[in-house]
Amino acid sequence: MDYTEHLSALDILRRNRLVMLTATNTDGALQAQPMAAQKITDDGTVWFFLNTDSDLAKATQHKPEVNLAVAEKGSWISFSGTATLVDDKEKIDQLWSTTVADWFPQGKEDPAVALLKFQTETAKRWDSQTNNDSQTISFNTNQ
């Protein structure tokens, strides 16, 4: 796919910031949970807040390969990539909002506050308007 498809997939993600993130837990089972994307860059990096004590934090440290799924009317996209736990106070300050504060009542200084950095490797898109089975979109910048 060309860069236009790459950006189109990201546009759908930006319009629908609530995603289902699927990770492999420490027992080996897949577990999905809703997450709110805080920032999405053109290279396919997606930033989330999470609690370092959460099952998701443990799962991504155990196995960093994860999936994001998002949908909007007539389009479904599955983003595959890797997740990394990030403890960067400057980035936390940059992305902090009143909405995030609702999830962390002790504030951004809470030692359990961290970021999850998702780096997209590929995305697969299904679109009912084009009747395509799917389109694979590469986010590998080395290609």
C-alpha positions as CSV (number, residue, x, y, z in Angstrom):
1,M,0.0,0.0,0.0
2,D,1.1,3.5,-0.6
3,Y,1.6,6.3,1.9
4,T,-2.0,7.6,1.2
5,E,-3.3,4.3,2.6
6,H,-1.0,4.6,5.5
7,L,-2.3,8.1,6.4
8,S,-5.9,7.0,5.7
9,A,-5.6,4.2,8.3
10,L,-4.2,6.7,10.8
11,D,-7.0,9.1,10.1
12,I,-9.5,6.5,11.1
13,L,-7.6,5.8,14.3
14,R,-7.4,9.6,15.1
15,R,-11.2,10.0,14.6
16,N,-11.8,7.0,16.8
17,R,-9.3,7.3,19.7
18,L,-10.9,4.5,21.7
19,V,-9.5,1.2,20.6
20,M,-9.4,-2.4,21.8
21,L,-5.9,-3.3,22.6
22,T,-5.1,-7.0,22.7
23,A,-2.1,-8.4,24.5
24,T,-0.9,-11.8,25.6
25,N,-1.1,-12.1,29.4
26,T,1.5,-13.9,31.5
27,D,-0.6,-17.2,31.3
28,G,-0.4,-17.1,27.5
29,A,-4.1,-16.1,26.9
30,L,-5.1,-13.2,24.7
31,Q,-6.9,-10.4,26.6
32,A,-8.4,-7.3,25.0
33,Q,-9.3,-4.1,26.8
34,P,-10.4,-0.6,25.8
35,M,-7.8,2.1,25.7
36,A,-7.8,5.8,24.8
37,A,-5.1,6.9,22.5
38,Q,-3.5,10.1,23.7
39,K,-1.3,10.9,20.6
40,I,-1.0,9.3,17.2
41,T,1.9,10.3,15.0
42,D,2.3,9.9,11.2
43,D,4.8,7.1,11.6
44,G,2.2,4.9,13.4
45,T,3.3,5.6,17.0
46,V,0.4,5.6,19.4
47,W,0.7,6.8,23.0
48,F,-1.5,5.6,25.9
49,F,-1.4,6.1,29.7
50,L,-1.5,3.1,31.9
51,N,-0.9,2.0,35.5
52,T,2.4,0.2,35.9
53,D,0.6,-2.3,38.3
54,S,-2.0,-3.3,35.7
55,D,-2.3,-6.6,34.0
56,L,-1.7,-4.9,30.7
57,A,1.6,-3.5,31.9
58,K,2.7,-7.0,33.0
59,A,1.5,-8.5,29.8
60,T,3.3,-6.1,27.5
61,Q,6.5,-6.6,29.5
62,H,6.1,-10.3,29.2
63,K,5.3,-10.2,25.4
64,P,5.4,-6.8,23.7
65,E,3.6,-7.9,20.5
66,V,0.1,-6.4,20.7
67,N,-2.8,-5.5,18.5
68,L,-5.0,-2.4,18.3
69,A,-8.4,-2.7,16.7
70,V,-10.6,0.2,15.6
71,A,-13.8,0.5,13.6
72,E,-15.9,3.2,12.1
73,K,-18.9,2.9,9.8
74,G,-17.9,0.5,7.0
75,S,-14.2,0.2,7.9
76,W,-12.3,-2.0,10.3
77,I,-8.6,-1.8,11.0
78,S,-6.3,-4.1,12.9
79,F,-2.9,-2.5,13.8
80,S,-0.1,-5.0,14.7
81,G,3.0,-3.8,16.5
82,T,5.0,-3.7,19.6
83,A,4.3,-2.0,23.0
84,T,6.9,-0.5,25.3
85,L,6.4,0.8,28.8
86,V,7.8,4.3,29.0
87,D,8.6,6.3,32.2
88,D,9.3,9.7,30.8
89,K,8.1,12.6,33.0
90,E,8.5,15.1,30.2
91,K,6.3,13.1,27.9
92,I,3.8,12.5,30.7
93,D,3.6,16.2,31.2
94,Q,3.1,16.8,27.5
95,L,0.3,14.3,27.1
96,W,-1.4,14.8,30.5
97,S,-5.0,16.1,30.4
98,T,-8.0,16.4,32.7
99,T,-9.4,13.2,31.2
100,V,-6.3,11.3,32.1
101,A,-6.4,12.8,35.6
102,D,-9.8,11.1,36.2
103,W,-8.0,7.8,35.9
104,F,-5.1,8.8,38.2
105,P,-6.5,10.6,41.2
106,Q,-3.1,11.0,42.8
107,G,-2.0,13.0,39.8
108,K,0.9,12.6,37.3
109,E,3.4,12.3,40.1
110,D,1.8,9.0,41.1
111,P,4.7,6.4,40.7
112,A,2.2,4.1,39.0
113,V,1.6,6.5,36.1
114,A,3.4,5.4,32.9
115,L,3.0,5.6,29.2
116,L,2.6,2.7,26.8
117,K,4.2,3.4,23.4
118,F,2.7,1.4,20.6
119,Q,4.7,1.2,17.4
120,T,2.7,0.0,14.4
121,E,4.4,-2.5,12.1
122,T,1.5,-3.4,9.9
123,A,-2.2,-2.7,9.6
124,K,-4.9,-4.7,7.9
125,R,-8.0,-2.8,6.7
126,W,-11.4,-4.1,5.6
127,D,-13.7,-1.7,3.9
128,S,-17.3,-2.5,3.0
129,Q,-17.4,0.3,0.4
130,T,-14.7,-1.3,-1.7
131,N,-15.8,-4.9,-1.0
132,N,-12.1,-5.8,-0.6
133,D,-11.3,-8.8,1.6
134,S,-8.5,-6.7,3.2
135,Q,-5.6,-4.4,2.4
136,T,-2.2,-4.8,4.2
137,I,-0.5,-1.5,5.0
138,S,3.2,-1.5,6.0
139,F,4.5,1.0,8.5
140,N,8.1,-0.3,8.3
141,T,10.2,2.8,7.6
142,N,13.0,0.7,6.4
143,Q,11.2,-0.3,3.2
